Amino acid sequence: MSEKKLRFNSKTIHGGQQPDKAYGAVMPPIYQTSTYAQTTPGGHKGYEYSRSANPTRTALENALASIENGSYGLAFGSGLAAMDAVIKLLSPGDEVISTNDLYGGSYRIFRQIFEKYGIVFHFVGMQDVDVIAEKINKNTKLIWVETPTNPMMNIIDIKAVSKLAKKHEILLAVDNTFATPYLQQPLDLGADIVMHSATKYLGGHSDVVVGALVVKDKELADRLYFIQNASGAICGPMDSFLVLRGIKTLHVRMQRHCENGRAVAQFLSQHPKIEKVYWPGFENHPNHEVAKKQMKDFGGMVSFVTKGNSYENAIAIVEKLVVFTLAESLGGVESLAGHPASMTHASIPKAEREKSGVVDALIRLSVGIEDEADLISDLEQAIG
Ligand SMILES: *Cc1c(COP(=O)(O)O)cnc(C)c1O
């Protein structure tokens, strides 16, 4: 059976993978080497130096391409290193349109690293495609989408944005970290580049920092590979192995993340002390129809606001949680809670963050795969 015909849940295990050529090892060995013996100058077995390529990284890159329905995968030292490579496709004077509810680190690399090289960034509410269209001009070279957004769980219609991008011959990149290919496959919806912080759900065990890009087009892959090798922000063999191992259980983990996410969202929405719950699975979520259309399920990320919008109360809740760990990051097997106003969004002025909904009492949960009843009783005791 051709590997391309495998269904997603089989691709996570077999996609792009073959037993190792040397001894038939079922898992690719961790080729912890920088260089490779040559028989004559240039006489090697496909690998000459590990910045350019390493067999363990190749195994991960092939797996990434397979699960995202792409043709080429590239693994980087972090999600932001992967983004860095995408922006390096651009030249001074080029313009980028992105969402105003963007991962903080993405906003920082755009504004504080690349703006000074003459690249211009616009941040708009991307739930309305017309708002994106208004910002397009002849210099627009890239649209950068993140959906669901963080921490407000807005959903952007990838297919609609892709139509617009194609009409104007603009590259479309989608940060698929929150959804993972289990829930949505942006390349199938018309995106040119999929980006991941594999640190999150793909790795899935909070033990590694890795980034990834996947594309279909050979020429685009060549340009990105050139940057990966020339700038050098690659992913090492040990980290490649860990993410590869994580990917093999992505579908089972995601299924449970979604089930637990749903249970937690429903519990919170019925709680008398909770003002608002942000989860795209609710029928009254403003982008629910788009979420239903482009996602298989609604994921394990849930944000909520307590009544009275008290900063102190929110802090007290996250400190009282026992099964949920108070920590940055997301997407691991363990449940995490975060307080954006004092953690991820602390550097944004209060008035500014509140415009996008990041109020003092907002709490963000990355719902893990523990027993659902334990998660709910933990929230129950912490909210009081
Ligand atoms: C974490 C994250 C990133 C950055 O990835 P790193 O691996 O931390 O560099 C980018 N986008 C989203 C949505 C993230 O959650």
The ligand as a Gaussian input file, in Angstrom:
#p B3LYP/6-31G(d) Opt

LIG

0 1
 C        5.325000      28.286000      21.343000
 C        4.800000      28.872000      20.099000
 C        5.644000      29.419000      19.118000
 C        7.147000      29.510000      19.321000
 O        7.726000      28.250000      19.327000
 P        9.065000      27.912000      20.171000
 O        9.239000      26.453000      19.918000
 O        8.803000      28.262000      21.590000
 O       10.158000      28.736000      19.580000
 C        5.069000      29.920000      17.969000
 N        3.732000      29.896000      17.783000
 C        2.888000      29.385000      18.694000
 C        1.432000      29.401000      18.428000
 C        3.385000      28.860000      19.881000
 O        2.537000      28.381000      20.804000

